[in-house]
Amino acid sequence: MRSATSAREEIETEAGTARLTRYEAKRPKVVLAVSHGAGGGIEARDLQALAAVLPAHGVTVALVEQPWRVAGKKLAPAPKTLDVGWRGLWPALAKPGLPVIAGGRSAGARVACRTATELGAAAVLALSFPLHPPGRPEKSRADELLGAGVPTLVVQGGNDPFGRPEEFPEGSYGLVEVPYGDHGFAVPKRAPLGQEEALMVITEGVVEWIASLG
């Protein structure tokens, strides 16, 4: 059950109209802005879990819907266009004057990594970072992750076909593994941990990491 209140705001960007749904902490210390992937929206289980849990820990969560999603389109545009939409949202995220952690799942995680230094993000939260296309480990996107330039946490499903935790390169980022989780952090019914436990791995890992940022 949510203790935080939510508020929606539409913002015009050069890529079209984007939308923020904020879950406000009573005494916020930081803002976590997280966007969705290329095939889904902010209803993703990990994004909803963060919005439900983090405000009680002094973190205002802003769920970001990219313009293509607000417009009702089925497919995400090119990465450069995603970056344009994210940049256009940033002033609204930074306006309260609090540090802003840039985050996202899958394609949204790539956007956060690519733009973090340029936008002055305090850190990056990369959920289900798509290290490579499924079955194509030679098509690595590790350079985006390693080039974020700010403190970074990767949260990755143990069975993610876009990159299992053991496939990730050495780097200065942190990594939380969600055992048995797929790209959407779903766990099979036969797994020794349930779906709610898997989501707790995510939220507890993120809470601990944000607290460590100081």
C-alpha positions as CSV (number, residue, x, y, z in Angstrom):
1,M,0.0,0.0,0.0
2,R,1.3,3.4,-1.0
3,S,2.0,6.0,1.6
4,A,3.2,8.6,-0.9
5,T,0.8,10.8,-2.9
6,S,1.2,10.9,-6.7
7,A,1.0,13.8,-9.1
8,R,1.1,13.9,-12.9
9,E,2.7,16.6,-15.0
10,E,3.0,16.8,-18.8
11,I,6.1,18.4,-20.2
12,E,6.8,19.6,-23.7
13,T,10.1,18.4,-25.2
14,E,11.7,18.6,-28.6
15,A,10.7,14.9,-29.0
16,G,7.0,15.6,-28.1
17,T,5.0,15.6,-24.9
18,A,6.4,13.6,-22.0
19,R,4.8,12.8,-18.7
20,L,6.1,12.6,-15.1
21,T,4.2,10.8,-12.3
22,R,5.7,11.8,-9.0
23,Y,5.5,9.9,-5.7
24,E,6.5,12.5,-3.2
25,A,8.5,11.8,0.0
26,K,7.4,13.8,3.0
27,R,11.0,15.1,3.6
28,P,12.8,14.4,0.3
29,K,16.5,14.3,0.2
30,V,16.9,13.2,-3.4
31,V,14.8,12.6,-6.5
32,L,15.0,9.3,-8.4
33,A,13.8,9.7,-12.0
34,V,13.2,6.4,-13.7
35,S,12.0,5.7,-17.2
36,H,10.6,2.6,-18.9
37,G,12.0,0.4,-21.6
38,A,11.4,0.1,-25.3
39,G,8.5,-2.3,-25.0
40,G,6.5,-1.2,-22.0
41,G,5.6,1.6,-19.7
42,I,5.8,2.7,-16.1
43,E,3.5,-0.1,-15.0
44,A,6.6,-2.3,-15.0
45,R,6.8,-4.2,-11.7
46,D,10.2,-2.9,-10.7
47,L,9.3,0.7,-11.4
48,Q,6.0,0.4,-9.4
49,A,7.8,-1.3,-6.5
50,L,10.3,1.5,-6.3
51,A,7.5,4.1,-6.4
52,A,5.7,2.3,-3.6
53,V,8.7,1.8,-1.3
54,L,11.3,4.6,-1.7
55,P,9.3,7.7,-0.6
56,A,9.3,6.3,3.0
57,H,13.1,6.5,2.8
58,G,13.3,10.2,1.8
59,V,13.4,9.6,-1.9
60,T,10.8,11.2,-4.2
61,V,10.3,8.9,-7.2
62,A,9.4,10.4,-10.6
63,L,8.3,7.8,-13.1
64,V,9.0,9.1,-16.6
65,E,7.0,8.3,-19.7
66,Q,8.8,9.1,-22.9
67,P,6.9,11.1,-25.6
68,W,6.5,8.1,-27.9
69,R,4.7,6.2,-25.1
70,V,2.5,9.2,-24.2
71,A,1.5,9.4,-27.9
72,G,0.4,5.8,-27.8
73,K,3.0,4.4,-30.2
74,K,4.0,0.8,-30.0
75,L,7.7,1.1,-30.8
76,A,10.4,3.3,-29.3
77,P,12.3,5.6,-31.6
78,A,16.0,5.7,-32.1
79,P,18.3,6.1,-29.1
80,K,19.1,9.7,-30.0
81,T,15.4,10.6,-29.9
82,L,15.1,9.0,-26.5
83,D,18.0,11.1,-25.3
84,V,16.2,14.3,-26.6
85,G,13.1,13.5,-24.7
86,W,15.1,12.8,-21.5
87,R,17.0,16.0,-21.8
88,G,13.8,18.0,-22.2
89,L,12.4,16.5,-19.0
90,W,15.5,17.2,-16.9
91,P,14.8,20.9,-15.9
92,A,11.5,19.8,-14.4
93,L,13.3,17.1,-12.4
94,A,16.0,19.4,-11.2
95,K,13.7,22.3,-10.4
96,P,13.1,21.4,-6.7
97,G,16.9,21.8,-6.1
98,L,17.5,18.3,-4.9
99,P,20.1,15.9,-6.3
100,V,18.6,13.9,-9.1
101,I,19.5,10.2,-9.7
102,A,19.0,9.3,-13.3
103,G,17.5,5.9,-13.8
104,G,15.5,3.6,-16.1
105,R,14.9,0.0,-17.1
106,S,16.4,-1.5,-20.2
107,A,16.5,1.2,-23.0
108,G,15.8,3.8,-20.2
109,A,18.9,2.6,-18.4
110,R,20.9,3.2,-21.5
111,V,19.5,6.8,-21.8
112,A,20.4,7.5,-18.2
113,C,24.0,6.3,-18.7
114,R,24.5,8.2,-21.9
115,T,23.3,11.5,-20.5
116,A,24.3,11.4,-16.8
117,T,27.5,13.5,-17.0
118,E,26.0,16.0,-19.4
119,L,22.9,16.6,-17.3
120,G,24.7,16.7,-13.9
121,A,23.0,13.5,-12.5
122,A,24.1,12.6,-9.0
123,A,24.1,8.9,-9.9
124,V,22.6,6.3,-12.3
125,L,20.3,3.4,-11.5
126,A,20.4,0.9,-14.3
127,L,17.5,-1.6,-14.1
128,S,17.8,-4.6,-16.5
129,F,20.6,-3.0,-18.4
130,P,20.6,-4.5,-21.9
131,L,24.2,-5.4,-22.1
132,H,23.7,-7.1,-25.5
133,P,20.8,-8.2,-27.7
134,P,19.6,-11.8,-26.7
135,G,22.0,-14.4,-28.1
136,R,24.4,-11.7,-29.5
137,P,27.0,-11.1,-26.7
138,E,29.4,-9.7,-29.4
139,K,27.1,-6.7,-29.7
140,S,28.1,-5.3,-26.3
141,R,26.8,-2.0,-25.0
142,A,29.2,-2.1,-22.0
143,D,30.8,1.2,-23.1
144,E,27.6,3.1,-22.3
145,L,27.5,1.6,-18.8
146,L,31.2,2.1,-18.1
147,G,31.0,5.6,-19.5
148,A,28.3,6.9,-17.2
149,G,30.8,8.9,-15.2
150,V,28.9,9.0,-12.0
151,P,28.2,6.4,-9.2
152,T,26.1,3.6,-10.8
153,L,24.1,0.7,-9.6
154,V,23.0,-2.1,-12.0
155,V,20.1,-4.3,-10.9
156,Q,20.0,-7.4,-13.1
157,G,18.0,-10.6,-13.2
158,G,20.0,-13.8,-12.9
159,N,18.4,-15.2,-16.1
160,D,18.2,-12.0,-18.1
161,P,18.7,-12.9,-21.8
162,F,20.0,-9.3,-22.4
163,G,22.9,-10.0,-20.1
164,R,23.3,-12.2,-17.0
165,P,25.2,-10.7,-14.1
166,E,28.3,-12.9,-14.7
167,E,28.5,-11.5,-18.2
168,F,29.1,-7.9,-17.0
169,P,32.6,-6.5,-17.3
170,E,34.7,-5.3,-14.4
171,G,34.0,-1.7,-13.4
172,S,33.5,0.8,-10.6
173,Y,29.7,0.3,-10.6
174,G,27.7,-1.8,-8.1
175,L,25.6,-4.8,-9.1
176,V,22.6,-6.4,-7.4
177,E,21.5,-9.7,-8.8
178,V,17.8,-10.7,-8.6
179,P,18.0,-14.5,-8.5
180,Y,16.2,-16.3,-11.3
181,G,14.8,-13.0,-12.6
182,D,14.3,-12.4,-16.4
183,H,14.5,-9.1,-18.2
184,G,11.3,-8.0,-16.5
185,F,12.4,-9.4,-13.1
186,A,9.7,-12.1,-13.3
187,V,10.7,-15.3,-11.5
188,P,9.5,-18.8,-12.4
189,K,7.0,-20.4,-10.1
190,R,9.5,-23.2,-9.4
191,A,12.1,-20.7,-8.1
192,P,12.9,-20.9,-4.4
193,L,11.9,-17.2,-4.0
194,G,8.6,-15.7,-4.8
195,Q,7.8,-12.6,-6.9
196,E,7.3,-10.4,-3.9
197,E,10.7,-11.5,-2.5
198,A,12.3,-10.8,-5.8
199,L,10.9,-7.2,-5.8
200,M,12.2,-6.8,-2.2
201,V,15.7,-7.7,-3.5
202,I,15.4,-4.7,-5.8
203,T,13.9,-2.2,-3.4
204,E,16.2,-3.1,-0.5
205,G,19.3,-3.0,-2.8
206,V,18.3,0.4,-4.1
207,V,17.5,1.9,-0.7
208,E,20.9,0.7,0.7
209,W,22.7,2.1,-2.4
210,I,21.1,5.5,-2.3
211,A,21.9,5.8,1.5
212,S,25.5,5.0,0.7
213,L,25.7,7.9,-1.7
214,G,25.6,10.3,1.2
